[in-house]
Amino acid sequence: MVGTHELSGVETGRICVDDSWGESQDCNFVKFTLDGVHYMAVEDPEDGYRSRCRELVVSDDPPRYSFPPQAMKCYMKNEEDGGYDNDILVMQDEVTDEIILEVGTGDYNDWYPYCHFEYHPEGMACNNPEISEDAFNRIIRS
């Protein structure tokens, strides 16, 4: 997923998930569409102090919210990005240079790893009134 892609939908919320003990728990999730493929990430319910992001899966269902495709620079967060031992995918808008979506597990080698979902739609070019439609279309088509 590292590279340049088009983000065209995001949904966040809570979903009921069974843990390894057979108990149902409400967990956070994020669903997003990248290059026309729908992905879903769900918080692992095993332990609230040691939460992790489960593996990313392809979903048949699209996110509830969609928008025109937005060019994103996708990369993995590293130590220089404010953490250590991260497995976090970062999507940064190519037009505004703002971080839009982060999905994954932070501090995965620590005693207390954590599931990390952050979504900032206000940073997308399509939500920025200062960017002209012509400039936006030139960047998307290049």
Contacts in CASP RR format, 6 or more apart in sequence:
PFRMAT RR
TARGET T0000
AUTHOR 0000-0000-0000
METHOD contacts of the structure
MODEL  1
MVGTHELSGVETGRICVDDSWGESQDCNFVKFTLDGVHYMAVEDPEDGYR
SRCRELVVSDDPPRYSFPPQAMKCYMKNEEDGGYDNDILVMQDEVTDEII
LEVGTGDYNDWYPYCHFEYHPEGMACNNPEISEDAFNRIIRS
1 34 0 8 1.000
1 74 0 8 1.000
1 89 0 8 1.000
2 74 0 8 1.000
2 75 0 8 1.000
2 76 0 8 1.000
3 73 0 8 1.000
3 74 0 8 1.000
3 75 0 8 1.000
4 71 0 8 1.000
4 72 0 8 1.000
4 73 0 8 1.000
4 74 0 8 1.000
4 94 0 8 1.000
5 34 0 8 1.000
5 35 0 8 1.000
5 71 0 8 1.000
5 72 0 8 1.000
5 74 0 8 1.000
5 91 0 8 1.000
6 34 0 8 1.000
6 35 0 8 1.000
6 36 0 8 1.000
6 69 0 8 1.000
6 70 0 8 1.000
6 71 0 8 1.000
6 72 0 8 1.000
6 140 0 8 1.000
7 32 0 8 1.000
7 33 0 8 1.000
7 34 0 8 1.000
7 69 0 8 1.000
7 70 0 8 1.000
7 72 0 8 1.000
7 91 0 8 1.000
7 100 0 8 1.000
7 101 0 8 1.000
8 33 0 8 1.000
8 34 0 8 1.000
8 36 0 8 1.000
8 66 0 8 1.000
8 67 0 8 1.000
8 68 0 8 1.000
8 69 0 8 1.000
8 70 0 8 1.000
9 32 0 8 1.000
9 33 0 8 1.000
9 62 0 8 1.000
9 63 0 8 1.000
9 65 0 8 1.000
9 66 0 8 1.000
9 67 0 8 1.000
10 30 0 8 1.000
10 31 0 8 1.000
10 32 0 8 1.000
10 33 0 8 1.000
10 63 0 8 1.000
10 65 0 8 1.000
10 101 0 8 1.000
10 119 0 8 1.000
10 121 0 8 1.000
11 30 0 8 1.000
11 31 0 8 1.000
11 32 0 8 1.000
11 63 0 8 1.000
11 64 0 8 1.000
11 65 0 8 1.000
12 28 0 8 1.000
12 29 0 8 1.000
12 30 0 8 1.000
12 31 0 8 1.000
12 117 0 8 1.000
12 119 0 8 1.000
13 28 0 8 1.000
13 29 0 8 1.000
13 30 0 8 1.000
14 26 0 8 1.000
14 27 0 8 1.000
14 28 0 8 1.000
14 29 0 8 1.000
15 26 0 8 1.000
15 27 0 8 1.000
15 29 0 8 1.000
15 42 0 8 1.000
16 24 0 8 1.000
16 25 0 8 1.000
16 26 0 8 1.000
16 27 0 8 1.000
17 24 0 8 1.000
17 25 0 8 1.000
17 26 0 8 1.000
17 27 0 8 1.000
17 42 0 8 1.000
17 43 0 8 1.000
17 45 0 8 1.000
18 24 0 8 1.000
18 25 0 8 1.000
18 45 0 8 1.000
19 25 0 8 1.000
19 45 0 8 1.000
19 46 0 8 1.000
20 46 0 8 1.000
23 45 0 8 1.000
25 45 0 8 1.000
27 42 0 8 1.000
27 43 0 8 1.000
27 44 0 8 1.000
27 45 0 8 1.000
28 42 0 8 1.000
28 43 0 8 1.000
28 115 0 8 1.000
28 117 0 8 1.000
29 40 0 8 1.000
29 41 0 8 1.000
29 42 0 8 1.000
29 43 0 8 1.000
29 117 0 8 1.000
30 40 0 8 1.000
30 41 0 8 1.000
30 101 0 8 1.000
30 103 0 8 1.000
30 117 0 8 1.000
30 119 0 8 1.000
31 38 0 8 1.000
31 39 0 8 1.000
31 40 0 8 1.000
31 41 0 8 1.000
31 59 0 8 1.000
31 61 0 8 1.000
31 62 0 8 1.000
31 63 0 8 1.000
31 64 0 8 1.000
32 38 0 8 1.000
32 39 0 8 1.000
32 63 0 8 1.000
32 101 0 8 1.000
32 103 0 8 1.000
33 39 0 8 1.000
33 62 0 8 1.000
33 63 0 8 1.000
33 66 0 8 1.000
34 72 0 8 1.000
34 74 0 8 1.000
34 91 0 8 1.000
37 58 0 8 1.000
38 58 0 8 1.000
38 59 0 8 1.000
38 60 0 8 1.000
38 61 0 8 1.000
38 62 0 8 1.000
38 63 0 8 1.000
39 56 0 8 1.000
39 57 0 8 1.000
39 58 0 8 1.000
39 59 0 8 1.000
40 56 0 8 1.000
40 57 0 8 1.000
40 58 0 8 1.000
40 59 0 8 1.000
41 53 0 8 1.000
41 54 0 8 1.000
41 56 0 8 1.000
41 57 0 8 1.000
41 103 0 8 1.000
41 104 0 8 1.000
41 117 0 8 1.000
42 53 0 8 1.000
42 54 0 8 1.000
43 51 0 8 1.000
43 52 0 8 1.000
43 53 0 8 1.000
43 54 0 8 1.000
43 115 0 8 1.000
43 117 0 8 1.000
44 51 0 8 1.000
44 52 0 8 1.000
44 53 0 8 1.000
44 54 0 8 1.000
44 115 0 8 1.000
45 51 0 8 1.000
46 52 0 8 1.000
49 112 0 8 1.000
50 111 0 8 1.000
50 112 0 8 1.000
50 113 0 8 1.000
51 113 0 8 1.000
51 114 0 8 1.000
51 115 0 8 1.000
52 105 0 8 1.000
52 108 0 8 1.000
52 113 0 8 1.000
52 114 0 8 1.000
52 115 0 8 1.000
53 87 0 8 1.000
53 103 0 8 1.000
53 104 0 8 1.000
53 105 0 8 1.000
53 115 0 8 1.000
53 116 0 8 1.000
53 117 0 8 1.000
56 89 0 8 1.000
56 103 0 8 1.000
67 124 0 8 1.000
67 126 0 8 1.000
68 126 0 8 1.000
69 140 0 8 1.000
70 93 0 8 1.000
70 95 0 8 1.000
70 100 0 8 1.000
70 124 0 8 1.000
70 125 0 8 1.000
70 126 0 8 1.000
70 140 0 8 1.000
71 93 0 8 1.000
71 94 0 8 1.000
71 95 0 8 1.000
71 125 0 8 1.000
71 139 0 8 1.000
71 140 0 8 1.000
72 91 0 8 1.000
72 92 0 8 1.000
72 93 0 8 1.000
72 94 0 8 1.000
72 100 0 8 1.000
72 101 0 8 1.000
73 91 0 8 1.000
73 92 0 8 1.000
73 93 0 8 1.000
73 94 0 8 1.000
74 89 0 8 1.000
74 90 0 8 1.000
74 91 0 8 1.000
74 92 0 8 1.000
75 89 0 8 1.000
75 90 0 8 1.000
75 92 0 8 1.000
76 86 0 8 1.000
76 87 0 8 1.000
76 88 0 8 1.000
76 89 0 8 1.000
76 90 0 8 1.000
77 83 0 8 1.000
77 86 0 8 1.000
77 88 0 8 1.000
77 89 0 8 1.000
77 90 0 8 1.000
77 102 0 8 1.000
78 86 0 8 1.000
79 86 0 8 1.000
81 90 0 8 1.000
83 106 0 8 1.000
83 107 0 8 1.000
84 107 0 8 1.000
84 109 0 8 1.000
84 110 0 8 1.000
85 106 0 8 1.000
85 107 0 8 1.000
85 108 0 8 1.000
85 109 0 8 1.000
85 110 0 8 1.000
86 104 0 8 1.000
86 105 0 8 1.000
86 106 0 8 1.000
86 107 0 8 1.000
86 108 0 8 1.000
86 116 0 8 1.000
87 104 0 8 1.000
87 105 0 8 1.000
87 106 0 8 1.000
87 108 0 8 1.000
88 102 0 8 1.000
88 103 0 8 1.000
88 104 0 8 1.000
88 105 0 8 1.000
88 106 0 8 1.000
88 116 0 8 1.000
89 101 0 8 1.000
89 102 0 8 1.000
89 103 0 8 1.000
89 104 0 8 1.000
90 99 0 8 1.000
90 101 0 8 1.000
90 102 0 8 1.000
91 99 0 8 1.000
91 100 0 8 1.000
91 101 0 8 1.000
91 102 0 8 1.000
92 98 0 8 1.000
92 99 0 8 1.000
92 100 0 8 1.000
93 99 0 8 1.000
93 100 0 8 1.000
93 123 0 8 1.000
93 124 0 8 1.000
93 125 0 8 1.000
94 125 0 8 1.000
94 139 0 8 1.000
95 125 0 8 1.000
95 128 0 8 1.000
95 131 0 8 1.000
95 135 0 8 1.000
95 136 0 8 1.000
95 139 0 8 1.000
96 123 0 8 1.000
96 124 0 8 1.000
96 125 0 8 1.000
96 128 0 8 1.000
96 131 0 8 1.000
98 120 0 8 1.000
98 123 0 8 1.000
98 124 0 8 1.000
99 118 0 8 1.000
99 120 0 8 1.000
100 119 0 8 1.000
100 120 0 8 1.000
100 121 0 8 1.000
100 123 0 8 1.000
100 124 0 8 1.000
101 118 0 8 1.000
101 119 0 8 1.000
101 120 0 8 1.000
102 116 0 8 1.000
102 117 0 8 1.000
102 118 0 8 1.000
103 116 0 8 1.000
103 117 0 8 1.000
104 115 0 8 1.000
104 116 0 8 1.000
104 117 0 8 1.000
105 113 0 8 1.000
105 114 0 8 1.000
105 115 0 8 1.000
105 116 0 8 1.000
106 113 0 8 1.000
106 114 0 8 1.000
106 115 0 8 1.000
106 116 0 8 1.000
107 113 0 8 1.000
107 114 0 8 1.000
121 127 0 8 1.000
125 131 0 8 1.000
125 136 0 8 1.000
125 139 0 8 1.000
126 136 0 8 1.000
END
